[in-house]
Amino acid sequence: MFYLLGAFSLAGTSVIAARFVHGRLGIFTITAVSLFFSLVCLLPLCRGKLAQTVRRLSPRHWILLSFQALFGVFLFRLFLLYGLSRTSAAEAGILTGATPAVTALLAVLLLKEAINRAAMLGILCTVSGILLIQGLLAPGSGSSFSLSHFVGNVLVLCAAVSESLFAILSRSAVVATNDNSVPLPPIVQTTLVSAMALMLCLIPSLVEAPFSALSAIGWSEWLTLVWYGPFVTALAFIFWYAGISRCHASTAASLSGMMPFTALLLSVIVLGEHAGWQQWSGGALIIAGMVLIGRNQAPERKAHLQQAAE
């Protein structure tokens, strides 16, 4: 759970960092450059493990890793960024707030994970907290779906589903590793997924005239791209894979509420934006959800260790 908290907290910083490159670079250019910086840091650290692991991966592993790069990086950023350009932030908040619930539902349907009352209550608290942070549960918030923004709403919903599918695929890769006794260290998994996602972004980024755009940006934009690479991409993904190998996908779904909560805190501290009572109440609900999930995870972890000892 500590690893998952770190992963989602780092992911939340990307919302603030986007302020410094918004409108200056294309979507695929931002993604490609950040993935390049992440690989520059990752490859020297896992060179030995990478060669050993790649030789032992099964076709199923390669398929799962490819789909993780497709859904977790490429399609998620594509749907979300294009969707936000066509719909309001309030409507997008409604749809992205459904990510924990979608992940939990897919975990039950596809991975056959069981969810008890405490875990279900934790998921509900997390989803409610996200909606409050977006100001969608407050009376008179004025949030409503508009038919004119239908396309944008669909794109944001596709981003939420892509994030959920990424979580399920990551957990499936853990199961495949356990079944085949193939070690897949988090840093190696992050390197492979980053490389695959970079290949997916290269051709679309060329349409955005990346070289001229990159030559025109300043030092603050370059620092933002560096932050996106080694930290938001590399370190966050390492934390994610280390956490998802130890927790159920439904647990990760609930802890994903740290992403909007971190974005809220940083927007107040760094950007000086105002947060009302509904945002802070939403943060309290997210913390309550994590506590409930943590209480549910502890007995499961204890039982797993006892079973392994036997």
C-alpha positions in Angstrom: 0.0 0.0 0.0 3.0 2.3 0.7 4.2 1.8 -2.9 0.7 2.4 -4.3 0.4 5.6 -2.3 3.7 6.8 -3.7 2.7 6.0 -7.2 -0.6 7.8 -7.1 0.9 10.8 -5.3 3.5 11.2 -8.0 0.8 10.8 -10.6 -1.1 13.7 -9.0 1.8 16.0 -9.5 1.4 15.7 -13.2 -1.7 17.8 -13.1 0.3 20.7 -11.7 3.3 20.1 -14.0 1.0 20.2 -17.0 0.4 23.9 -16.3 3.9 24.7 -17.4 3.8 22.9 -20.8 0.1 23.3 -21.7 -0.3 24.9 -25.1 3.5 24.9 -25.7 3.9 21.3 -26.8 1.8 18.6 -28.4 0.3 15.7 -26.5 2.5 13.1 -28.1 5.6 15.2 -27.9 5.2 15.7 -24.2 4.7 11.9 -23.7 7.5 10.9 -26.0 10.1 13.3 -24.5 9.2 12.3 -20.9 9.4 8.6 -21.8 12.8 9.2 -23.3 14.1 10.9 -20.2 12.7 8.0 -18.1 14.5 5.5 -20.2 17.8 7.4 -19.9 17.5 6.9 -16.1 16.1 3.4 -16.1 18.4 1.6 -18.6 21.7 2.1 -16.7 20.0 0.9 -13.5 18.5 -2.4 -14.8 20.9 -3.3 -17.7 21.8 -6.7 -16.2 18.4 -7.6 -14.9 16.8 -6.5 -18.2 18.8 -8.9 -20.4 18.2 -11.8 -18.1 14.5 -11.1 -17.8 13.8 -10.5 -21.5 15.2 -13.9 -22.4 12.9 -15.7 -20.0 9.6 -13.9 -20.7 6.8 -15.9 -22.3 4.6 -14.7 -25.1 1.8 -14.1 -22.6 4.1 -11.7 -20.7 4.9 -9.8 -23.9 1.3 -9.5 -24.7 0.4 -8.2 -21.3 3.2 -5.7 -21.2 2.3 -4.4 -24.7 -1.3 -3.9 -23.6 -0.1 -2.1 -20.4 1.8 0.4 -22.5 -1.1 0.8 -24.9 -3.8 1.4 -22.2 -1.7 2.8 -19.3 0.3 5.4 -21.2 -0.7 5.9 -24.8 -4.5 5.6 -24.8 -5.0 7.1 -21.3 -3.1 10.3 -22.1 -4.6 10.5 -25.6 -8.3 10.2 -24.4 -7.9 12.4 -21.3 -6.1 15.3 -22.9 -8.2 15.4 -26.0 -11.3 14.9 -23.9 -10.5 17.8 -21.6 -10.2 20.1 -24.7 -13.8 19.3 -25.6 -15.6 19.1 -22.2 -15.7 21.0 -19.0 -13.6 20.1 -16.0 -16.7 19.4 -13.9 -18.0 16.8 -16.4 -14.6 15.3 -16.7 -14.4 15.0 -12.9 -17.6 13.0 -12.9 -16.2 10.5 -15.3 -12.7 10.2 -14.0 -14.1 9.8 -10.5 -15.6 6.5 -11.8 -12.1 4.9 -12.2 -11.9 3.2 -8.8 -15.4 1.7 -9.2 -14.6 0.5 -12.7 -11.4 -1.1 -11.6 -13.0 -2.8 -8.6 -15.8 -4.1 -10.9 -13.3 -5.4 -13.4 -11.3 -7.0 -10.6 -14.4 -9.0 -9.5 -15.4 -9.9 -13.0 -12.1 -10.7 -14.6 -9.7 -11.6 -11.7 -12.4 -13.2 -9.5 -11.3 -11.0 -6.5 -13.6 -11.0 -3.5 -14.6 -7.7 -1.9 -16.0 -7.6 1.6 -18.1 -4.9 3.2 -15.1 -2.9 4.6 -13.4 -2.8 1.2 -16.6 -1.9 -0.6 -17.2 0.9 1.9 -13.7 2.1 1.3 -14.2 2.2 -2.4 -17.5 4.1 -2.0 -15.7 6.6 0.3 -12.9 7.1 -2.3 -15.4 7.7 -5.2 -17.4 10.1 -3.1 -14.3 11.9 -2.0 -13.2 12.4 -5.6 -16.6 13.7 -6.6 -16.5 16.2 -3.7 -13.0 17.4 -4.7 -14.4 18.1 -8.1 -17.2 20.0 -6.4 -19.8 17.7 -7.9 -21.7 16.7 -4.8 -22.1 20.2 -3.4 -25.6 21.7 -3.7 -25.8 24.3 -6.5 -22.5 23.2 -8.0 -24.2 23.5 -11.4 -22.5 20.4 -12.7 -24.5 18.6 -15.4 -23.8 16.7 -18.6 -24.2 18.7 -21.8 -25.1 17.1 -25.1 -22.8 19.5 -26.8 -19.9 18.0 -24.9 -20.9 14.5 -25.5 -17.8 13.6 -27.5 -15.5 15.0 -24.8 -17.4 13.1 -22.1 -17.0 9.8 -24.0 -13.2 10.4 -24.5 -12.7 11.1 -20.8 -14.7 8.0 -19.9 -12.5 6.0 -22.3 -9.5 7.4 -20.4 -11.0 6.2 -17.1 -11.6 2.7 -18.6 -8.1 2.6 -20.0 -6.6 3.3 -16.5 -8.8 0.6 -15.0 -7.7 -1.9 -17.7 -4.1 -1.0 -17.0 -4.6 -1.9 -13.4 -6.2 -5.2 -14.3 -3.5 -6.1 -16.8 -0.8 -5.3 -14.3 -2.3 -7.6 -11.8 -2.7 -10.3 -14.5 1.0 -10.0 -15.2 1.7 -10.7 -11.6 -0.5 -13.8 -11.7 1.3 -14.9 -14.9 4.7 -14.4 -13.2 3.7 -16.5 -10.2 2.3 -19.3 -12.4 5.5 -19.5 -14.5 8.1 -18.6 -11.8 9.5 -15.9 -14.0 10.9 -13.0 -11.9 9.7 -9.6 -13.3 11.3 -6.9 -11.1 9.3 -3.6 -11.1 12.2 -1.6 -12.6 12.5 -4.0 -15.5 8.7 -4.0 -16.0 8.8 -0.2 -16.0 11.6 -0.1 -18.5 9.8 -2.4 -20.9 6.5 -0.6 -20.7 8.2 2.8 -21.1 10.0 1.6 -24.2 6.9 0.2 -25.8 4.9 3.3 -25.1 7.7 5.5 -26.6 7.5 3.5 -29.8 3.7 4.1 -29.9 4.2 7.8 -29.5 7.1 8.4 -31.9 5.2 8.5 -35.2 2.2 10.6 -33.9 4.6 13.1 -32.3 6.3 13.8 -35.6 3.0 15.3 -36.9 3.2 17.9 -34.1 6.5 19.4 -35.4 8.3 18.5 -32.1 11.8 19.8 -33.0 10.7 23.4 -33.6 8.4 23.3 -30.6 11.1 22.0 -28.3 13.6 24.6 -29.5 11.2 27.4 -28.6 10.5 26.4 -24.9 12.3 27.7 -21.9 14.1 26.2 -18.9 10.8 25.8 -16.9 9.3 23.7 -19.6 12.4 21.5 -19.8 12.4 21.0 -16.1 8.7 20.0 -16.3 9.6 17.4 -19.0 12.4 16.1 -16.8 10.0 15.8 -13.9 7.5 13.9 -16.1 10.2 11.4 -17.1 12.3 10.1 -14.1 9.6 10.9 -11.5 6.0 10.9 -12.8 6.8 8.1 -15.3 9.8 6.0 -14.1 9.5 6.3 -10.3 5.7 6.3 -10.2 5.6 3.1 -12.4 8.2 1.4 -10.3 6.1 2.1 -7.2 3.0 1.0 -9.0 4.4 -2.4 -10.1 5.9 -3.0 -6.6 2.6 -2.3 -5.1 0.3 -4.1 -7.4 2.4 -7.3 -7.0 1.5 -7.2 -3.3 -2.1 -5.9 -3.3 -5.3 -6.8 -5.0 -6.5 -4.6 -7.9 -9.5 -3.5 -5.8 -7.1 -2.1 -3.2 -5.2 -0.2 -5.9 -8.6 1.1 -7.1 -9.4 2.7 -3.8 -5.9 4.1 -3.3 -6.1 5.8 -6.7 -8.0 8.6 -4.9 -4.7 9.9 -3.8 -4.1 11.2 -7.3 -6.8 14.0 -7.3 -6.2 14.6 -3.6 -2.5 15.3 -4.2 -3.4 17.5 -7.2 -5.8 19.4 -4.8 -3.1 20.0 -2.2 -0.5 21.1 -4.7 -2.9 23.4 -6.5 -3.4 25.2 -3.1 0.2 25.2 -2.0 2.0 25.8 -5.3 -0.5 27.6 -7.5 -2.3 29.5 -4.7 -5.8 28.3 -5.8 -8.7 28.3 -3.4 -10.2 25.1 -2.1 -13.7 25.1 -0.4 -15.2 22.9 2.2 -16.3 20.3 -0.3 -12.8 19.8 -1.5 -11.4 19.3 2.0 -14.3 17.1 2.9 -13.5 15.0 -0.2 -9.9 14.6 1.0 -11.1 13.4 4.4 -13.3 10.8 2.6 -10.4 9.6 0.5 -8.3 9.2 3.7 -11.1 7.3 5.4 -11.4 5.0 2.3 -7.7 4.2 2.5 -8.0 3.4 6.2 -10.8 1.0 5.5 -8.9 -0.7 2.7 -5.8 -0.9 4.9 -7.8 -2.7 7.6 -9.1 -5.1 5.0 -5.6 -5.6 3.5 -3.9 -6.5 6.8 -5.8 -9.7 7.6 -5.4 -10.8 3.9 -1.6 -10.2 4.1 -1.3 -12.1 7.3 -3.3 -15.1 6.0 -1.1 -15.1 2.8 2.1 -15.2 4.9 0.7 -18.0 7.1 -0.2 -20.0 4.0 3.2 -19.5 2.5 4.9 -20.6 5.7 2.8 -23.8 5.7 
